[in-house]
Amino acid sequence: MRKALRWLLALVVLIGTVSTAGAATAAEPKAVDIKDRLLSIPGMSLIEEKPYTGYRFFVLNYTQPVDHRHPSKGTFQQRITVLHKDVNRPTVFYTGGYNVSTNPSRREPTQIVDGNQVSMEYRYFTPSRPAPADWSKLDIWQAASDQHRIFEALKPVYTKNWISTGGSKGGMTATYYERFYPRDMDGVVAYVAPNDVVNKEDSAYDRFFARVGTKECRDKLNGVQREALVRRAPLEKKYAAYAAENGYTFSTIGSLDRAYEAVVLDYVWGFWQYSTLADCDGIPADAKNATDEAIWDSVDTISGFSAYTDQGLETYTPYYYQAGTQLGAPTIHFPHIEKKYVRYGYQPPRNFVPRSIPMKFEPSAMRDVDTWVRHNARQMLFVYGENDPWGAEPFRLGHGARDSYVMTAPGMNHGANVAGLVPDQKAFATARILDWAGVASAKVQENPSAAVPLAAFDARLDKRDVEREPALRP
């Protein structure tokens, strides 16, 4: 009888245990889809989702205050994208400093760490622009605060380490973000970021153009540039016909003549920004005896005759506004061209922004960032190209910097990257990025030379080439 009671009691306990376990299993919530998690963030809305094997890719709008100091004074929709891999992977925060691409792409640090990527459109670039636009709210602190709010909104979803990155104006943006919000990111990879500390002192650029590449290449480029100004009259007739055919106008810059000279004076700079020494083979060798068509085609290919038209400038109004209010802009000289051929010289950003938009330059903005980087940089990597004009005034590190580096890729242009560094630097930089992202293996931590990107190269997804911006823009 006792055995029967004990058996019955055990059976009741077993049934109760099974029932409890079943109830607990039934009560566990289903995994929330990443799209639902993103759209549960206040202010986040979906524009579209695009498929890509191994990822989820979302184009989103995020509600931002026009003025982060006074959030009640209006909002605007800022476009961002999310390339989602796994919430348990690190996240790379990318901005190019201009419009954001709405197609899936993966920046170099994202490939290195095999992570997620959040990409941000810079404020005031269409469509991420308040209406009406208060241009006084377009500054580097407001833009950094945009990034800070996006990071705070997404960090509860992507809880692992974050690294910010960007190229050119995007590299500048990543640096400014770190200056104003140094506790957000676990590392910064800033590519080809100009650092115009004193706007009126640009002799570094003149020194750069006196030595870049080879004398043979420099002479060919200088010859075409000079010849384009010598032949101003016939080539401007061609320009006028070209403008009429395409409906181009010149209200912002003031005249076709001003636009023509601006395009021609960008020619040498544009070549070194986007081309390599090997491309010199395609430059007319004997400019004085070249046809008008050959001179026109070479300048148009490199500088782009549409760049300083109203239509060409409109997209980039936010950049020129910032260049004329905080970022600064380079001015160079042309010793190979007689003064009688140069009427305007490098024109200031004010000439490229509609006069209805007020501008006032703030000389302390870049000095503040430069001082901060020199003395406070933590886990920052700056990568430059040896033959890139924008690297003539780079960021530099002082005694206060920690675990931070400035590296130069030999022979590379404005598309310089970690992959283009010499082997030892390439491995070391890769190891530091992996470590900052929290995904460096024990082997890599012990031996940085063993560091390689964690994700295989994807020809469609990984962007290796420089993003060409016509005219003199970083």
C-alpha positions as CSV (number, residue, x, y, z in Angstrom):
1,M,0.0,0.0,0.0
2,R,2.8,2.4,0.9
3,K,4.6,1.6,-2.3
4,A,1.4,2.3,-4.3
5,L,1.0,5.7,-2.5
6,R,4.6,6.6,-3.1
7,W,4.2,5.7,-6.8
8,L,1.0,7.7,-7.1
9,L,2.7,10.7,-5.4
10,A,5.7,10.5,-7.8
11,L,3.4,10.4,-10.8
12,V,1.5,13.5,-9.7
13,V,4.8,15.4,-9.2
14,L,6.1,14.3,-12.6
15,I,2.8,15.3,-14.3
16,G,3.0,18.7,-12.5
17,T,6.6,19.2,-13.6
18,V,5.8,18.4,-17.2
19,S,2.7,20.7,-17.1
20,T,4.7,23.5,-15.6
21,A,7.5,23.2,-18.2
22,G,5.0,23.1,-21.0
23,A,3.3,26.2,-19.7
24,A,6.6,28.0,-19.4
25,T,7.5,27.1,-22.9
26,A,4.2,28.3,-24.2
27,A,4.5,31.6,-22.3
28,E,7.9,32.4,-23.9
29,P,7.5,35.3,-26.3
30,K,8.4,34.8,-30.0
31,A,11.5,36.4,-31.3
32,V,10.7,39.9,-32.5
33,D,11.5,40.5,-36.1
34,I,14.3,43.1,-36.6
35,K,12.0,45.3,-38.7
36,D,9.4,45.4,-35.9
37,R,12.2,46.2,-33.4
38,L,13.4,49.1,-35.6
39,L,9.9,50.5,-36.2
40,S,9.1,50.3,-32.5
41,I,11.7,53.1,-31.9
42,P,9.8,56.4,-31.4
43,G,10.2,58.6,-34.5
44,M,11.4,55.8,-36.8
45,S,9.4,55.0,-40.0
46,L,10.0,52.6,-42.9
47,I,10.5,53.9,-46.4
48,E,11.4,50.5,-48.0
49,E,13.1,47.2,-47.4
50,K,15.4,45.8,-50.1
51,P,16.6,42.2,-50.1
52,Y,20.2,41.2,-50.0
53,T,21.5,37.7,-49.4
54,G,22.8,37.4,-45.8
55,Y,21.4,40.7,-44.7
56,R,18.2,42.7,-44.2
57,F,18.4,46.2,-45.7
58,F,16.1,49.0,-44.6
59,V,15.7,52.6,-45.8
60,L,14.2,54.6,-42.9
61,N,13.2,58.0,-41.8
62,Y,14.0,59.2,-38.3
63,T,12.4,62.3,-36.8
64,Q,15.1,64.8,-35.7
65,P,14.8,68.3,-34.1
66,V,15.9,71.1,-36.4
67,D,17.7,72.6,-33.3
68,H,19.0,70.1,-30.8
69,R,19.3,72.9,-28.2
70,H,15.6,73.7,-28.6
71,P,13.9,70.5,-29.7
72,S,10.4,72.1,-29.4
73,K,11.1,74.4,-32.4
74,G,10.3,72.0,-35.1
75,T,11.4,68.7,-36.6
76,F,12.5,67.2,-39.9
77,Q,12.8,63.7,-41.3
78,Q,16.3,62.4,-41.6
79,R,17.0,59.5,-43.9
80,I,19.1,56.6,-42.7
81,T,19.7,53.1,-43.8
82,V,20.4,49.9,-41.8
83,L,22.3,47.0,-43.2
84,H,21.3,44.3,-40.6
85,K,23.4,41.2,-40.1
86,D,22.9,40.1,-36.5
87,V,22.2,42.0,-33.3
88,N,25.1,40.0,-31.8
89,R,27.6,41.5,-34.2
90,P,29.3,45.0,-33.9
91,T,27.8,47.9,-35.7
92,V,29.6,50.4,-38.0
93,F,28.1,54.0,-38.1
94,Y,28.8,55.4,-41.6
95,T,28.2,58.8,-43.2
96,G,29.7,60.2,-46.4
97,G,28.8,63.7,-45.3
98,Y,26.4,64.2,-48.2
99,N,23.3,62.2,-49.4
100,V,23.0,58.6,-48.3
101,S,22.8,55.8,-50.8
102,T,19.5,53.8,-50.7
103,N,21.1,50.7,-52.1
104,P,22.9,48.1,-49.9
105,S,26.6,48.7,-49.5
106,R,29.2,47.8,-47.0
107,R,32.1,50.1,-46.0
108,E,35.6,48.7,-45.3
109,P,35.3,48.6,-41.5
110,T,31.9,46.8,-41.9
111,Q,33.6,44.1,-43.9
112,I,36.6,44.0,-41.5
113,V,34.4,43.4,-38.4
114,D,31.6,41.4,-40.3
115,G,29.0,43.6,-38.7
116,N,25.9,45.7,-39.1
117,Q,26.0,49.1,-40.7
118,V,24.0,52.2,-40.0
119,S,24.3,54.9,-42.6
120,M,23.1,58.5,-42.1
121,E,22.3,61.2,-44.6
122,Y,23.8,64.5,-43.6
123,R,21.3,67.1,-42.5
124,Y,20.0,69.6,-45.1
125,F,20.9,67.4,-48.0
126,T,17.6,66.7,-49.8
127,P,15.3,65.1,-48.7
128,S,16.7,65.4,-45.1
129,R,16.1,69.1,-45.0
130,P,13.6,71.1,-42.8
131,A,11.0,73.1,-44.7
132,P,11.5,76.0,-44.5
133,A,15.2,75.6,-44.0
134,D,16.8,77.6,-41.2
135,W,20.4,77.5,-42.5
136,S,21.8,78.7,-39.2
137,K,21.1,75.3,-37.8
138,L,23.4,73.6,-40.3
139,D,26.7,73.3,-38.3
140,I,29.0,70.5,-37.1
141,W,27.5,70.3,-33.6
142,Q,24.0,70.0,-34.8
143,A,25.0,67.2,-37.3
144,A,27.0,65.4,-34.5
145,S,23.9,65.6,-32.4
146,D,21.9,64.0,-35.2
147,Q,24.3,61.0,-35.0
148,H,24.2,61.0,-31.2
149,R,20.4,60.7,-31.2
150,I,20.4,57.9,-33.9
151,F,23.0,56.0,-31.8
152,E,21.0,56.3,-28.6
153,A,17.9,55.1,-30.5
154,L,19.6,52.1,-32.0
155,K,22.0,51.1,-29.2
156,P,19.3,49.1,-27.3
157,V,18.9,47.0,-30.5
158,Y,22.5,46.8,-31.5
159,T,24.1,46.4,-28.1
160,K,27.6,45.3,-29.1
161,N,30.5,47.7,-29.9
162,W,30.1,50.5,-32.4
163,I,32.7,52.1,-34.7
164,S,32.1,55.3,-36.7
165,T,33.5,55.8,-40.1
166,G,33.3,58.0,-43.2
167,G,35.4,59.1,-46.1
168,S,36.4,62.7,-47.0
169,K,33.6,65.0,-45.6
170,G,32.3,61.8,-44.0
171,G,35.7,61.3,-42.3
172,M,35.5,64.9,-41.1
173,T,32.0,64.1,-39.9
174,A,33.1,61.1,-37.9
175,T,35.9,63.2,-36.3
176,Y,33.5,66.0,-35.3
177,Y,31.1,63.4,-33.9
178,E,33.9,62.0,-31.7
179,R,34.9,65.5,-30.6
180,F,31.4,66.3,-29.3
181,Y,30.2,62.9,-28.2
182,P,33.5,61.0,-27.3
183,R,31.7,58.4,-25.2
184,D,29.4,57.0,-27.9
185,M,31.8,55.1,-30.2
186,D,34.3,52.4,-29.4
187,G,36.5,53.4,-32.3
188,V,36.7,55.8,-35.2
189,V,38.1,55.1,-38.7
190,A,38.3,58.4,-40.7
191,Y,39.4,58.2,-44.3
192,V,41.0,61.1,-46.2
193,A,39.6,63.7,-43.8
194,P,40.8,67.3,-44.6
195,N,41.7,69.5,-41.6
196,D,41.7,73.1,-42.6
197,V,42.7,74.6,-39.3
198,V,43.5,78.1,-40.5
199,N,41.4,78.9,-43.5
200,K,43.5,81.7,-44.8
201,E,46.8,79.7,-44.7
202,D,46.9,77.2,-47.5
203,S,50.5,77.0,-48.5
204,A,50.5,73.3,-47.8
205,Y,48.4,72.8,-51.0
206,D,50.9,74.7,-53.1
207,R,53.7,72.6,-51.8
208,F,51.7,69.4,-52.5
209,F,51.1,70.4,-56.2
210,A,54.8,71.2,-56.6
211,R,55.9,67.7,-55.8
212,V,53.0,65.2,-56.4
213,G,53.5,62.5,-59.0
214,T,56.2,63.1,-61.5
215,K,57.4,66.3,-63.3
216,E,56.3,64.8,-66.6
217,C,52.8,64.3,-65.4
218,R,52.6,67.6,-63.7
219,D,53.8,69.4,-66.8
220,K,51.1,67.7,-68.9
221,L,48.3,68.6,-66.5
222,N,49.6,72.2,-66.2
223,G,49.8,72.5,-69.9
224,V,46.2,71.5,-70.5
225,Q,45.0,73.7,-67.7
226,R,46.9,76.8,-69.0
227,E,45.8,76.1,-72.6
228,A,42.1,75.9,-71.6
229,L,42.5,79.5,-70.3
230,V,44.5,80.7,-73.3
231,R,41.6,79.4,-75.5
232,R,39.0,80.9,-73.3
233,A,37.0,82.6,-76.1
234,P,36.4,79.6,-78.5
235,L,35.9,77.2,-75.6
236,E,33.4,79.5,-73.9
237,K,31.4,79.6,-77.1
238,K,31.3,75.8,-76.9
239,Y,30.4,76.1,-73.2
240,A,27.5,78.4,-74.0
241,A,26.1,76.0,-76.6
242,Y,26.5,73.1,-74.2
243,A,24.6,75.1,-71.5
244,A,21.8,76.1,-73.9
245,E,21.5,72.5,-75.0
246,N,21.1,71.2,-71.5
247,G,19.2,74.1,-70.0
248,Y,22.0,75.1,-67.6
249,T,22.0,78.6,-66.0
250,F,24.6,80.5,-64.0
251,S,22.7,82.8,-61.5
252,T,24.4,81.6,-58.4
253,I,28.0,81.9,-59.5
254,G,27.2,85.0,-61.5
255,S,28.2,84.3,-65.1
256,L,29.3,81.7,-67.6
257,D,32.7,83.2,-67.6
258,R,33.1,82.7,-63.8
259,A,31.8,79.1,-64.1
260,Y,34.2,78.3,-67.0
261,E,37.3,79.5,-65.1
262,A,36.2,77.6,-61.9
263,V,35.9,74.4,-63.9
264,V,39.3,74.9,-65.5
265,L,41.1,75.8,-62.2
266,D,39.7,72.6,-60.7
267,Y,41.4,70.5,-63.4
268,V,44.7,69.6,-61.8
269,W,43.2,69.2,-58.3
270,G,40.5,67.0,-59.7
271,F,43.0,64.8,-61.5
272,W,45.0,64.0,-58.4
273,Q,41.9,63.6,-56.3
274,Y,40.3,60.9,-58.5
275,S,43.1,59.5,-60.7
276,T,46.5,57.9,-60.3
277,L,49.8,58.5,-61.8
278,A,49.1,55.8,-64.4
279,D,46.2,57.8,-65.7
280,C,48.6,60.5,-66.9
281,D,48.9,58.5,-70.1
282,G,45.5,59.7,-71.1
283,I,46.3,63.5,-70.7
284,P,47.2,65.3,-74.0
285,A,51.0,65.5,-74.1
286,D,51.3,68.5,-76.3
287,A,48.6,70.9,-75.1
288,K,49.6,73.8,-77.3
289,N,49.1,71.7,-80.5
290,A,46.0,69.8,-79.2
291,T,42.6,70.4,-80.8
292,D,40.0,72.5,-78.9
293,E,38.0,69.3,-78.7
294,A,40.8,67.4,-77.0
295,I,41.3,70.2,-74.4
296,W,37.5,70.4,-73.8
297,D,37.2,66.7,-73.4
298,S,40.0,66.4,-70.9
299,V,38.8,69.2,-68.7
300,D,35.2,68.0,-68.9
301,T,36.2,64.4,-68.0
302,I,38.1,65.5,-65.0
303,S,36.4,68.6,-63.7
304,G,32.9,68.5,-65.4
305,F,31.5,71.5,-67.1
306,S,28.2,71.1,-65.4
307,A,29.7,71.5,-61.9
308,Y,29.3,75.2,-61.4
309,T,25.9,75.6,-63.2
310,D,22.9,76.4,-61.0
311,Q,21.8,72.8,-61.5
312,G,25.2,71.4,-60.6
313,L,25.6,73.5,-57.5
314,E,22.1,73.0,-56.1
315,T,22.6,69.5,-54.7
316,Y,25.7,70.7,-52.9
317,T,24.5,73.9,-51.4
318,P,24.7,72.4,-47.8
319,Y,28.4,71.6,-48.4
320,Y,29.3,75.0,-49.7
321,Y,27.4,76.6,-46.9
322,Q,29.4,74.7,-44.3
323,A,32.7,75.4,-46.2
324,G,32.0,79.1,-46.0
325,T,30.8,79.1,-42.4
326,Q,33.0,76.5,-40.5
327,L,34.9,73.9,-42.6
328,G,37.0,76.3,-44.6
329,A,38.1,75.9,-48.2
330,P,41.5,75.7,-49.9
331,T,43.0,78.4,-52.1
332,I,45.9,77.6,-54.3
333,H,48.1,79.5,-56.8
334,F,48.9,78.8,-60.4
335,P,52.6,79.7,-61.1
336,H,52.5,78.0,-64.5
337,I,49.7,80.3,-65.7
338,E,50.3,84.0,-66.5
339,K,48.2,86.3,-64.4
340,K,46.5,87.8,-67.4
341,Y,44.7,84.5,-68.0
342,V,43.3,84.1,-64.5
343,R,40.5,86.6,-63.8
344,Y,39.0,85.3,-60.5
345,G,41.3,82.6,-59.0
346,Y,39.8,80.1,-56.7
347,Q,36.5,81.5,-55.7
348,P,35.2,81.4,-52.2
349,P,32.3,79.2,-51.1
350,R,30.1,82.3,-50.8
351,N,30.0,82.4,-54.7
352,F,28.5,78.9,-54.8
353,V,25.6,79.5,-52.4
354,P,22.5,81.5,-53.3
355,R,22.7,85.1,-52.0
356,S,19.4,84.6,-50.2
357,I,21.2,82.4,-47.7
358,P,23.2,84.4,-45.2
359,M,26.7,83.2,-44.3
360,K,29.3,84.2,-41.7
361,F,32.6,82.3,-41.2
362,E,33.4,81.0,-37.8
363,P,37.2,80.7,-37.6
364,S,37.3,78.9,-34.2
365,A,35.4,75.8,-35.3
366,M,38.2,73.9,-36.9
367,R,40.8,75.1,-34.4
368,D,38.7,73.6,-31.7
369,V,38.4,70.2,-33.4
370,D,42.1,70.1,-34.3
371,T,43.1,70.9,-30.7
372,W,40.8,68.3,-29.3
373,V,42.1,65.6,-31.7
374,R,45.7,66.4,-30.8
375,H,45.1,66.1,-27.1
376,N,42.2,63.8,-26.6
377,A,42.0,61.3,-29.5
378,R,41.2,57.8,-28.2
379,Q,41.0,54.8,-30.5
380,M,41.0,56.8,-33.7
381,L,42.6,55.9,-37.1
382,F,43.1,58.4,-39.9
383,V,44.0,57.1,-43.3
384,Y,45.2,59.3,-46.1
385,G,46.3,58.8,-49.7
386,E,49.8,59.9,-50.7
387,N,48.6,61.6,-53.9
388,D,45.4,63.1,-52.6
389,P,45.4,66.9,-52.5
390,W,43.0,66.9,-49.5
391,G,45.6,65.2,-47.4
392,A,47.9,68.2,-47.7
393,E,46.3,69.4,-44.4
394,P,45.7,66.3,-42.4
395,F,44.7,65.6,-38.8
396,R,47.7,65.2,-36.6
397,L,48.1,63.6,-33.1
398,G,49.7,65.1,-30.1
399,H,51.1,63.7,-26.8
400,G,47.6,63.4,-25.4
401,A,46.4,61.0,-28.0
402,R,46.0,57.3,-27.0
403,D,45.7,54.2,-29.2
404,S,45.3,56.5,-32.2
405,Y,47.1,56.6,-35.6
406,V,47.7,58.5,-38.8
407,M,48.6,56.4,-41.8
408,T,49.2,57.1,-45.5
409,A,48.6,54.7,-48.4
410,P,51.4,55.0,-50.9
411,G,50.4,56.2,-54.4
412,M,46.7,56.3,-53.5
413,N,44.2,59.1,-54.2
414,H,41.0,60.2,-52.4
415,G,39.9,56.6,-52.3
416,A,42.7,55.6,-49.9
417,N,41.8,52.8,-47.5
418,V,43.2,50.3,-45.0
419,A,43.6,47.7,-47.8
420,G,46.0,50.2,-49.6
421,L,48.4,50.6,-46.7
422,V,51.8,48.9,-46.7
423,P,51.4,45.3,-45.4
424,D,52.6,45.9,-41.8
425,Q,50.4,48.9,-41.4
426,K,47.4,47.2,-43.1
427,A,47.6,44.3,-40.6
428,F,48.1,46.5,-37.6
429,A,45.2,48.8,-38.6
430,T,42.9,45.8,-39.2
431,A,43.9,44.4,-35.8
432,R,43.1,47.7,-34.1
433,I,39.7,47.9,-35.8
434,L,38.9,44.3,-34.8
435,D,39.9,45.0,-31.2
436,W,37.9,48.2,-31.0
437,A,34.9,46.3,-32.3
438,G,35.3,43.7,-29.7
439,V,35.8,40.8,-32.2
440,A,39.6,40.4,-32.3
441,S,40.5,36.7,-31.8
442,A,43.1,35.7,-29.2
443,K,45.5,35.0,-32.1
444,V,45.1,38.5,-33.4
445,Q,45.5,40.1,-30.0
446,E,48.7,38.2,-29.5
447,N,49.9,38.7,-33.1
448,P,48.4,41.7,-35.0
449,S,50.1,40.6,-38.2
450,A,47.6,37.8,-38.4
451,A,44.6,40.2,-38.7
452,V,42.4,39.9,-41.8
453,P,38.8,41.1,-42.5
454,L,36.3,38.7,-41.0
455,A,33.9,38.9,-44.0
456,A,34.8,37.8,-47.5
457,F,34.9,40.5,-50.1
458,D,31.7,41.0,-52.0
459,A,32.1,42.8,-55.3
460,R,28.6,44.2,-55.3
461,L,28.4,45.1,-51.6
462,D,31.9,46.4,-50.8
463,K,32.7,49.8,-52.1
464,R,36.4,50.1,-52.9
465,D,36.5,53.0,-55.4
466,V,36.5,56.6,-54.5
467,E,33.1,58.3,-54.7
468,R,33.5,60.9,-57.4
469,E,32.1,64.3,-56.4
470,P,32.5,66.7,-59.4
471,A,34.2,70.1,-58.6
472,L,36.4,71.0,-55.7
473,R,34.6,69.1,-52.9
474,P,36.0,66.6,-50.3
